[in-house]
Amino acid sequence: MKLYQKLNISDFLYQKIVEKLKREPNDFEIYLFSAMHSEHCGYMHSKKYINDFYKENNYENENSGCIRLKDYCIFFKMESHNHPCAIEPYQGSMTGIGGIVRDILSLGAKPIALSNSLKFGSLDELKTKYYIDEITRGISDYGNSIGVPTITGETIFDKRFNNLPIVNVLALGIIKEEDIKLSSAKEDNLIVLLGSKTGVDGLNGASFASGVLDENSNRQSVQIGDPYTKKRLIDAVLEINKLKEITACQDLGASGILSSTSEMAYKGKCAVELHLEKVHTQIDSIKPEEIMLSESQERMAFTIENSACAIEKFDKIAKKYELDYSIIGKTKKGNTYEIYYNDKQLCTLDLGVLCEPYLFDLEKKEIKNTQIKINKSNFDLFKDMINDDNFSSKEFIYSQFDQEVQGRTSFSQKENSIGILYLKETESFIGLLNQTTFDMNPKKAVYNTFMSSYRKLISYGFELKGITNCLNFANPENLTVQSDFRNSIDELKRLSFLYKIPIVSGNVSFYNEIKNEKIPPAVTLGCIGVCENKNRIIKSKIDKNDKIYILKNEDEIKSKEIIFNLLENKKVKKVISIGQFGLIGSLLKETLFYNLGFRINYQNYFEQYQKDYILIADKKLENMILVGEVIDDKIIFDDIEFEKEKIKNIYFNKLIEKMK
């Protein structure tokens, strides 16, 4: 087997590289191409389709996008760490958090919140319990240690994830717009590497994440996180990026030194010269290609003005936070990527050839009607719902995360599926949520995810202002997967333009397959809402004898205005959007939290993702449909009655019992 084949480069792609180079690459160059022309770095199956969402005025080709509030920018981005979590769930989830925090940090933004979207297999499988324990522990240990609150998230159970847990993580940060540090390098600067020493952990991580998993997947491809170094790195980078001598900053994620330095230069239209013997490393025997491809964590790259004064300022901050650094090269005029090791030239590559891989065309098929009619009684549908693991309380998971650190959290997941932060800098509130829905029709799944998120934010008084995404799919070489991906993207684009909601950033994770098992299309949205009127933020509790109303949502914009008016004037205690488990499930989750039940008589109790809203008030509401009331110890709808305590015990304790 030839080297390029061992490194997961197909014969077809290798020939494309040779054509662009107009020669055969040497062995060192093959290592570089194996990373930069991998799916993980090159987005070869998705790049043609993900660049024309509704975006407004944003920062193109940066590590994250943002929404603007006054003279501040709120940067946020979601990424996947699925492959690492499948084989090393603890380290995989830790380094997933570490990587997404660096994306925010590289722009100079202070990380102020985290969230996650987790998909696990059946709770009847022992392996699922192992994944839950390890992944939640990894997120908790890392996020709690670096002092960034995990304020919300979602957890989904489905047997299709038995061997393929999906771990999508989101970070959010804030910065004054005038202080933003971009990643485009300038000519005649020094390239400085700051942070942990480079080792061989995470080696070939990009190519590893660009193929189908099997029992031989290399655990060495998974990075090892160090949250205590990360905490110092965060503080140091925030201080360093304020220096006027710093011209660009980039995190070292996938493909480490290679991708960070080549992309900085390519964006800045300049050349790079690196001397690998200058890189501070963990071991002396590390090879040049390992230095280039290592994904050792807690590292950042900077370009800095070539002056003694600039280096002195950088040195002072690095020493203050006890962080190693090394000057590993320089930028210069041109468009080449030149690598040396002990004065031996290892490669000279055109940056365009290195940074622009071959892009595939994907097929798209028309979607057939997949609606399935369920012929069950309301009694049976209710029993199905309460026995569904996805209906149970996930407190066992999210109680492990520090939700209050930094003192900005107004509401956390203890009360809501939406996390709320107060930003003193802009005197406004941010609402954050993650959502994924599933359907045989990928367009319908995306529609439900988008509209459910839109309405849930409204129900808490927020206007949806921006979205990041994580697009999780199986092998993109499969025609069905290609079609599902393209149809999902088309619907997300349609909705973003229809509602003028910018998709500011995102991530694509393909090849989520193992042992002939593949995940369903899983389009996860991370949604940011803004509320600048504190009167809309209600913290009222539900009480016995409160009335339950339905607001018929015939017009999304008018309904939003009605709800905001009701919230601002304190005419309602709760507004509830109707989600996965229909009207009954959405109402039940809210009332059980307050140890209460309800009596209701309406229709379409279990229809998922209805567009109408549930209102709970202690006074009469005009022009609303009165459908029931809050009571003490029963769940009653139509002529069906359940004891509240029995349902409450199932809801709050089932997950804990199953985890035993």
C-alpha positions in Angstrom: 0.0 0.0 0.0 1.3 3.4 -0.9 1.8 6.2 1.6 -1.1 8.3 0.3 -3.5 5.3 0.6 -2.3 4.6 4.2 -3.2 8.3 5.0 -6.8 7.9 3.7 -6.3 9.7 0.4 -8.2 8.0 -2.4 -6.6 7.3 -5.8 -9.0 9.8 -7.4 -8.0 12.6 -5.0 -4.4 11.8 -5.3 -4.5 12.2 -9.0 -6.3 15.6 -8.5 -3.4 16.7 -6.3 -0.8 15.6 -8.9 -2.7 17.5 -11.6 -2.7 20.7 -9.5 0.9 20.3 -8.5 2.0 19.3 -12.0 4.2 16.7 -10.2 4.2 13.9 -7.7 4.2 15.2 -4.1 7.1 14.0 -1.9 6.3 12.0 1.3 6.3 15.0 3.6 3.9 16.8 1.3 1.6 13.8 1.2 1.2 14.1 4.9 0.2 17.7 4.5 -2.3 16.9 1.8 -3.8 14.1 3.8 -5.0 16.7 6.3 -5.7 19.8 4.2 -7.5 17.7 1.6 -9.5 15.7 4.1 -13.2 16.1 4.6 -12.7 17.5 8.0 -10.5 20.4 6.9 -11.5 20.8 3.2 -15.3 20.4 3.4 -15.0 18.7 0.0 -18.6 17.3 0.0 -20.3 20.3 1.5 -18.4 23.6 0.6 -20.4 24.1 -2.6 -23.7 24.1 -0.7 -23.1 25.9 2.6 -21.9 29.4 1.7 -25.1 31.1 0.5 -27.3 31.2 3.6 -28.9 34.5 4.6 -26.0 36.2 6.4 -26.3 39.9 6.7 -23.1 41.8 7.2 -20.7 39.4 9.0 -17.1 38.3 9.3 -16.4 36.0 6.3 -14.0 33.1 6.5 -13.4 33.5 10.2 -13.5 31.0 13.0 -17.0 32.2 14.0 -19.7 34.6 13.1 -21.6 37.0 15.3 -24.6 39.1 16.0 -24.2 42.8 16.9 -25.5 44.5 20.0 -24.8 48.2 20.3 -21.0 48.4 19.8 -20.4 44.8 20.9 -20.3 41.6 18.9 -21.6 38.3 20.3 -19.6 35.5 18.5 -21.0 32.0 18.6 -20.3 28.8 16.9 -21.1 25.1 17.1 -18.9 22.2 16.2 -18.9 18.4 16.3 -16.5 16.0 18.1 -18.3 12.8 17.1 -15.5 10.6 15.9 -13.2 11.2 18.9 -16.2 10.7 21.3 -17.0 7.3 19.7 -13.6 5.8 20.6 -12.4 8.0 23.6 -15.6 9.7 24.9 -14.0 11.4 27.9 -11.1 13.0 26.1 -13.3 13.5 23.0 -15.9 15.6 24.8 -13.2 17.6 26.7 -11.3 18.5 23.6 -14.6 19.3 21.8 -15.2 22.0 24.4 -11.6 23.1 24.2 -11.7 23.5 20.4 -14.9 25.5 20.2 -13.7 27.8 23.0 -10.5 28.5 21.0 -12.6 29.4 17.9 -14.3 32.2 20.0 -11.1 33.1 21.7 -9.1 33.6 18.6 -11.2 36.6 17.6 -10.4 38.2 21.0 -13.9 37.4 22.4 -14.2 36.5 26.0 -16.0 33.1 26.3 -19.1 33.5 28.5 -21.3 30.5 27.8 -21.3 26.9 26.6 -24.1 24.6 25.5 -24.3 21.1 24.0 -26.4 18.8 21.9 -25.9 15.2 22.8 -27.3 12.1 21.0 -27.0 8.7 22.6 -28.2 5.2 21.9 -30.8 3.2 23.7 -30.7 3.4 27.5 -31.2 -0.4 27.5 -27.6 -0.7 26.1 -24.8 -0.9 28.6 -22.5 1.0 26.1 -24.9 3.9 26.1 -24.6 4.3 29.8 -20.8 4.3 29.4 -21.0 7.0 26.8 -23.3 9.1 28.9 -21.0 8.9 31.9 -17.8 9.6 30.1 -19.1 12.4 27.8 -21.0 14.3 30.5 -18.0 13.9 32.8 -15.7 15.3 30.1 -17.9 18.3 29.4 -18.3 18.9 33.1 -14.6 18.6 34.0 -13.4 20.8 31.2 -16.2 23.5 31.2 -16.3 23.8 34.9 -12.5 24.0 35.2 -12.1 26.8 32.6 -14.8 28.9 34.3 -17.3 29.1 31.5 -20.9 28.2 32.4 -22.8 25.5 30.5 -26.2 27.1 30.5 -28.3 24.9 28.3 -28.4 21.8 26.0 -30.4 18.9 24.7 -30.1 15.2 25.1 -31.7 12.7 22.7 -31.8 8.9 22.9 -32.2 6.8 19.8 -30.9 3.3 19.0 -29.4 4.6 15.8 -26.7 6.2 18.0 -25.9 3.0 19.9 -22.3 3.0 18.6 -22.1 6.6 17.3 -22.8 9.2 20.0 -23.2 12.7 18.5 -21.5 15.4 20.5 -22.1 18.9 19.2 -20.9 21.8 21.4 -21.4 25.5 21.2 -19.4 28.4 22.7 -20.5 32.1 22.9 -18.3 35.1 23.6 -18.5 38.9 23.7 -16.1 41.6 22.5 -16.2 45.2 21.5 -16.3 45.4 17.8 -13.3 47.7 17.6 -11.2 45.1 19.5 -11.8 42.1 17.2 -8.7 40.3 16.0 -9.0 38.6 12.6 -7.0 35.7 11.2 -5.6 37.2 8.0 -1.8 37.4 8.2 0.2 40.3 7.0 3.6 40.3 5.2 6.9 40.6 7.1 5.5 39.4 10.4 6.8 36.8 12.9 4.8 33.6 13.5 4.5 32.8 17.2 3.2 29.6 18.8 1.8 29.9 22.3 0.7 27.3 24.8 1.3 23.6 25.4 4.2 21.7 24.0 3.5 19.9 20.8 3.3 16.1 21.1 1.9 13.2 19.1 -1.6 13.2 20.6 -4.3 13.9 18.0 -2.0 12.9 15.3 -3.8 12.6 11.9 -7.0 13.7 13.6 -8.3 15.4 10.5 -8.0 12.4 8.3 -9.3 10.2 11.1 -12.5 12.3 11.3 -12.9 12.1 7.5 -13.7 8.4 7.2 -16.0 5.7 8.5 -15.1 4.4 11.9 -14.1 0.7 12.5 -12.6 -1.4 15.2 -9.1 -0.4 14.1 -9.6 3.3 14.6 -6.5 4.8 16.2 -7.0 6.2 19.7 -3.9 8.2 19.2 -5.9 10.3 16.8 -7.9 11.7 19.8 -6.5 14.8 21.5 -5.9 15.1 25.2 -7.3 18.1 26.9 -5.8 20.2 29.7 -8.4 22.6 31.1 -6.0 24.1 33.7 -3.6 25.2 31.0 -6.6 26.3 28.9 -7.8 28.7 31.7 -4.4 30.4 31.7 -4.4 30.4 27.9 -7.7 32.1 27.8 -6.6 34.9 30.0 -3.3 35.2 28.2 -4.9 35.4 24.7 -7.4 38.0 25.8 -4.6 40.1 27.0 -2.2 39.4 24.0 -4.9 40.2 21.4 -5.2 43.7 22.8 -1.7 44.5 21.7 -1.6 46.6 18.6 1.5 44.7 17.5 -0.6 41.5 17.1 -1.8 41.4 13.5 -3.7 38.0 13.4 -4.6 35.1 15.7 -5.7 31.6 14.9 -6.4 28.6 17.1 -4.6 25.2 16.6 -7.4 22.8 16.0 -7.7 20.2 13.2 -4.2 19.6 11.7 -2.6 21.9 14.2 0.3 24.0 13.0 -0.4 23.1 9.4 -3.9 24.4 9.0 -3.5 27.4 11.3 -0.5 28.9 9.6 -1.4 28.0 6.0 -4.9 29.4 6.4 -3.7 32.6 8.0 -1.3 33.2 5.1 -3.8 32.2 2.4 -6.4 34.6 3.8 -3.8 37.3 4.0 -2.4 36.7 0.5 1.1 36.2 1.8 3.7 33.5 2.0 4.9 31.4 5.0 8.3 30.2 6.0 8.4 27.8 9.0 11.4 26.2 10.8 10.1 23.2 12.7 13.1 22.7 14.9 12.0 25.9 16.7 8.7 24.5 17.8 8.6 23.7 21.6 7.8 20.0 21.7 7.2 17.3 24.3 9.8 14.9 23.0 13.0 15.3 21.0 12.3 12.4 18.7 9.1 13.8 17.3 9.2 13.8 13.5 8.6 16.9 11.3 5.4 15.5 9.9 4.2 14.8 13.4 5.0 18.4 14.4 2.9 19.7 11.5 -0.1 17.4 12.0 -0.2 17.0 15.8 -3.4 18.3 17.3 -2.0 18.7 20.9 -4.5 20.9 22.7 -4.2 24.4 24.3 -2.2 26.1 21.6 -2.7 29.3 19.6 -0.8 30.9 16.7 -0.2 34.6 16.2 1.4 36.8 13.7 3.2 39.7 15.3 5.2 42.7 14.1 8.9 41.9 13.7 10.3 44.1 16.4 12.1 43.7 19.7 9.4 45.8 21.4 6.6 43.6 20.1 8.4 40.4 21.3 9.1 41.9 24.7 5.4 42.7 25.2 4.4 39.2 24.1 7.1 37.6 26.3 5.9 39.5 29.4 2.3 38.2 29.0 3.4 34.6 28.3 5.6 34.6 31.4 2.8 36.2 33.5 0.6 33.2 32.7 3.4 30.6 32.8 3.0 29.6 29.2 5.6 28.4 26.8 6.0 30.0 23.4 8.3 29.9 20.4 8.9 32.0 17.3 8.6 29.3 14.6 8.7 31.3 11.3 7.7 34.4 9.4 5.4 35.7 6.7 6.7 37.3 3.6 5.7 38.4 0.1 4.4 35.7 -2.2 2.0 32.7 -2.1 4.2 29.8 -1.1 4.2 27.5 2.0 7.8 26.7 2.8 8.8 24.2 5.6 12.3 23.7 6.9 13.7 21.4 9.5 17.3 21.9 10.7 17.9 24.0 7.5 16.7 21.2 5.3 13.8 22.3 3.0 10.9 19.8 3.3 8.5 21.4 0.9 7.5 24.5 -1.1 3.9 24.4 -2.0 1.6 26.9 -3.6 -0.9 27.9 -0.9 -3.8 27.8 -3.4 -3.0 24.2 -4.2 -2.6 23.3 -0.5 -5.7 25.2 0.8 -8.2 24.5 -2.0 -9.0 20.8 -2.3 -11.2 19.2 -5.0 -14.9 19.9 -4.4 -17.5 17.2 -5.1 -21.0 17.6 -6.6 -23.8 15.9 -4.7 -26.9 14.4 -6.1 -30.4 15.5 -4.9 -33.6 13.5 -5.2 -37.1 14.7 -4.8 -38.6 13.8 -1.5 -41.6 11.5 -1.5 -44.5 11.9 1.0 -43.4 10.0 4.1 -46.3 10.9 6.4 -47.2 8.0 8.7 -50.6 7.9 10.2 -50.7 6.6 13.8 -53.9 5.0 14.8 -53.8 4.9 18.6 -56.1 6.1 21.4 -55.1 9.1 23.5 -54.7 6.8 26.4 -52.1 4.7 24.6 -50.4 7.8 23.2 -50.0 9.1 26.7 -48.5 5.9 28.0 -46.1 5.8 25.0 -45.0 9.3 25.8 -44.3 8.8 29.5 -42.4 5.6 28.7 -40.3 7.3 26.1 -36.8 8.0 27.5 -36.7 11.2 25.6 -39.6 12.5 27.6 -37.8 12.0 30.9 -36.0 14.7 32.9 -32.4 15.1 31.9 -31.4 16.7 35.2 -29.0 13.8 35.9 -26.9 15.1 33.0 -27.1 18.9 33.2 -26.8 19.1 37.0 -23.2 18.1 36.5 -22.4 21.3 34.7 -21.6 24.6 36.4 -24.4 26.9 35.1 -23.8 30.0 37.3 -20.0 30.8 37.0 -19.2 34.3 35.8 -22.5 35.6 37.4 -24.3 36.3 34.1 -26.8 33.5 34.1 -30.4 34.6 34.6 -32.1 31.3 33.8 -30.4 28.0 33.4 -31.5 24.5 32.4 -32.6 23.7 35.9 -35.8 25.6 35.0 -35.8 25.8 31.2 -34.7 24.3 27.9 -33.4 27.8 27.1 -30.4 29.4 28.8 -30.6 33.1 29.5 -27.7 35.5 30.1 -27.7 39.1 31.2 -25.1 41.2 29.4 -24.3 44.2 31.5 -22.2 45.5 28.6 -25.3 46.0 26.4 -28.0 46.1 29.1 -29.8 43.3 27.3 -30.6 39.6 27.7 -29.4 36.7 25.5 -31.4 33.6 25.1 -29.6 30.4 23.9 -30.9 27.0 22.9 -30.0 24.0 20.9 -32.5 21.9 19.0 -32.6 18.8 16.7 -35.6 17.0 15.4 -35.9 13.9 13.3 -38.2 12.9 10.5 -38.0 10.5 7.5 -38.3 13.7 5.4 -35.2 15.7 6.0 -36.8 19.0 4.9 -39.6 18.5 7.5 -37.0 17.7 10.2 -35.2 21.0 9.4 -38.5 22.9 9.3 -39.6 21.6 12.7 -36.1 22.3 14.2 -36.1 25.9 12.9 -39.7 26.8 13.7 -39.7 25.1 17.1 -36.5 27.1 18.0 -38.1 30.3 16.7 -41.3 29.8 18.7 -39.5 28.7 21.9 -37.4 31.8 22.0 -40.6 33.9 21.4 -42.3 32.1 24.3 -39.6 33.5 26.6 -39.7 37.0 25.2 -36.8 36.7 22.7 -36.4 37.5 19.1 -34.3 35.0 17.1 -31.4 37.0 15.8 -28.8 34.4 14.6 -28.1 30.7 14.1 -25.1 28.5 14.1 -25.5 24.9 12.9 -23.9 21.4 13.2 -24.8 19.2 10.2 -24.3 15.6 11.2 -24.6 13.0 8.4 -23.4 9.5 7.4 -21.1 8.7 4.5 -21.4 11.5 1.8 -20.4 9.0 -0.9 -23.8 7.4 -0.4 -26.4 8.8 -2.8 -29.1 8.8 -0.2 -26.9 10.7 2.3 -26.0 13.2 -0.5 -29.7 13.8 -1.2 -30.6 14.1 2.5 -27.8 16.6 3.0 -28.8 18.8 0.0 -32.5 18.8 0.9 -31.7 19.7 4.5 -29.5 22.6 3.3 -32.1 23.8 0.9 -34.8 24.0 3.6 -32.4 25.8 6.0 -31.6 28.3 3.3 -35.2 28.9 2.5 -36.2 29.5 6.1 -33.2 31.8 6.8 -34.1 34.0 3.9 -37.9 33.9 4.6 -37.4 35.0 8.2 -34.2 37.0 7.5 -32.3 35.1 10.2 -28.6 35.0 9.5 -26.7 31.7 9.6 -23.5 33.1 11.0 -21.4 30.0 11.4 -21.5 26.2 11.3 -19.9 22.8 11.0 -20.4 19.7 8.9 -19.7 16.3 10.2 -19.8 13.4 7.7 -18.8 9.7 7.8 -20.8 9.1 11.0 -21.0 5.3 10.3 -19.6 2.2 11.9 -20.1 -1.5 11.3 -22.7 -0.8 8.6 -24.7 1.4 11.1 -25.3 5.0 10.1 -26.8 7.9 11.9 -30.0 9.6 10.7 -29.7 13.1 9.3 -29.2 15.3 12.3 -29.3 19.0 11.7 -28.7 20.7 15.0 -29.3 24.4 15.3 -27.8 26.7 18.0 -30.0 29.7 18.2 -29.4 33.1 19.8 -32.3 35.4 20.8 -32.1 38.9 22.1 -34.4 40.8 24.5 -33.7 44.4 25.3 -36.8 44.9 27.4 -36.3 43.4 30.8 -40.1 43.5 31.5 -40.5 40.6 29.0 -38.3 38.3 31.2 -40.8 36.7 33.5 -39.9 34.5 36.5 -43.4 33.8 37.7 -44.3 30.4 39.1 -47.4 28.4 38.1 -50.0 28.1 40.9 -53.1 25.9 41.5 -56.2 27.4 39.8 -54.3 29.2 37.1 -56.1 29.1 33.8 -54.8 27.5 30.6 -55.4 29.1 27.3 -54.4 28.5 23.7 -53.3 31.3 21.3 -54.1 30.3 17.8 -51.1 31.1 15.7 -52.4 32.1 12.3 -49.6 34.7 11.7 -46.1 34.2 13.2 -45.4 38.0 13.3 -48.7 39.0 14.8 -48.5 36.1 17.4 -45.0 37.3 18.4 -46.4 40.8 19.0 -49.3 39.5 21.0 -47.0 37.4 23.2 -44.5 40.2 23.8 -47.3 42.5 24.8 -48.7 39.9 27.2 -45.3 39.3 28.8 -44.4 43.0 29.1 -47.7 43.8 30.8 -47.4 40.8 33.1 -50.7 39.4 31.9 -49.4 35.8 31.7 -47.2 33.7 33.9 -46.0 31.3 31.3 -46.0 31.0 27.5 -45.2 27.5 26.3 -44.4 26.5 22.7 -45.5 23.1 21.7 -42.6 20.7 21.0 -41.8 17.0 20.3 -44.5 15.6 22.7 -47.3 17.8 21.6 -49.6 19.9 23.7 -49.9 17.4 26.6 -46.2 16.7 26.8 -45.2 20.4 26.7 -47.7 21.3 29.4 -46.8 18.4 31.5 -43.1 19.2 31.6 -43.9 22.7 32.8 -46.4 21.8 35.5 -44.5 18.9 36.9 -41.6 21.2 37.7 -43.9 23.1 40.1 -45.4 19.8 41.5 -48.7 20.5 39.9 -51.1 18.8 37.5 -53.8 20.1 35.1 -57.2 19.5 33.6 -57.6 20.2 29.9 -60.1 19.7 27.2 -59.0 20.5 23.7 -57.8 18.7 20.6 -54.6 17.3 18.9 -53.1 16.5 22.2 -50.0 14.7 20.9 -49.4 16.3 17.5 -45.7 17.3 17.4 -44.4 20.8 16.9 -47.8 22.5 16.6 -47.5 26.2 15.8 -50.0 27.4 18.5 -48.9 28.5 22.0 -50.1 27.5 25.4 -50.6 30.5 27.9 -51.0 30.1 31.6 -52.4 33.1 33.5 -54.1 33.9 36.8 -56.5 36.4 35.1 -58.9 36.3 32.2 -57.2 36.7 28.8 -59.3 38.3 26.0 -59.4 36.7 22.5 -57.7 33.5 23.7 -59.2 30.0 23.9 -59.7 28.8 27.5 -59.0 25.0 27.5 -58.3 24.1 31.1 -56.8 24.9 34.5 -53.9 24.0 36.8 -54.9 21.6 39.5 -53.1 19.9 42.3 -52.8 16.1 42.0 -54.2 14.9 38.7 -53.5 14.8 35.0 -56.8 15.0 33.2 -57.6 15.4 29.5 -60.9 14.4 28.0 -62.2 11.5 30.1 -58.7 10.2 30.8 -57.2 10.6 34.3 -53.7 9.9 35.8 -52.3 10.3 39.2 -49.7 13.2 39.1 -47.4 11.6 41.6 -47.0 8.5 39.6 -46.2 10.5 36.4 -43.9 12.8 38.3 -41.9 9.8 39.7 -41.5 8.4 36.2 -40.5 11.8 34.7 -37.9 12.7 37.3 -36.5 9.3 38.2 -36.6 7.1 35.2 -33.2 8.2 33.7 -31.5 7.9 37.1 -32.9 4.4 37.6 -31.9 3.3 34.1 -28.4 4.6 34.6 -27.9 2.4 37.7 
